[in-house]
Amino acid sequence: MPDFGNISRKDLIKALQLLGFEGPFSGGKHQFMLKSGLRLTIPNPHQSDIGIDLLNKILKQADISKIEWRNLKL
């Protein structure tokens, strides 16, 4: 369901949890989520949504394909 575009931080966290990530956990300047030893940094909450470029970097770091992302049911 999540289109590949701007997304709120809350929806990003929900989607990552559906994909098996745990957290978010506090740590340093940013929170992070964990899955099978992978530590994924989550951007700080701001007034605006997470943009396409940052979302692309997060998904690439998390090894989540765009197809897998679009097939999620939030």
N, C-alpha and C positions, 0 to 999 in steps of 0.2 A: 503494500500500500504506500509506503512513503515514496513520493515522487522524488526524483533526483533533482533537488533544488533546495532553496532555503528551508531550514527546519529550526524549530525552537530547541533549546537545550534540553528541556523536559522530554520532548518527543525523541530526541537523539538517544537519551539515556534509556528510555523505555524500549526503543528498537534494539539497542545493544544488549539489553537484558534478555530480550526475546531470542537473540542470537547466541546466548550462553555466557555473556559477560556478567561478572559479579561486581557490585559496588553501586555507586561511586564511593570511594574512600578518600579521606583527606590525606594530603601529602605535599608539603612544600607550598608553592604558589598556586598549584592547580590540583584539582581532584583527579583521580584516575580510576580505571576499571580493570579487572583482571579476567583472563581466560587462558587456561592451560599454559601458565608461565608468561604470557604476553601482558605487558603493562601498557595500557592505552590511556594517554593523557586526555582529559576532557577540558574543553575551554571554559573559562570562568563565565558565569552568567552576566550578560549585559542586557541592555534595553532591546537590542535588535536580535534577529535570528542569526543562526550560523549560516554563512554563505556557501555557495556551491564549491568554491575553491577549497575552503577549509574542510567542508564535508568530504570532498574527494580525497584530501590528504588523510583524514581520519579513517576512511574506509580502506584506503590503500595500506595504511599502517596496520589495520585490524585484519587484513587479508579477506575483505568482504567484497564480492563482485557486485557490480551494479545490478545484475539480474537477481542475485540473492537479495539485495536491498529492496528492489521493487516488489519482490514476491512476499515480503513481510506483511503480516496482518496486524496492524496496531489496534 
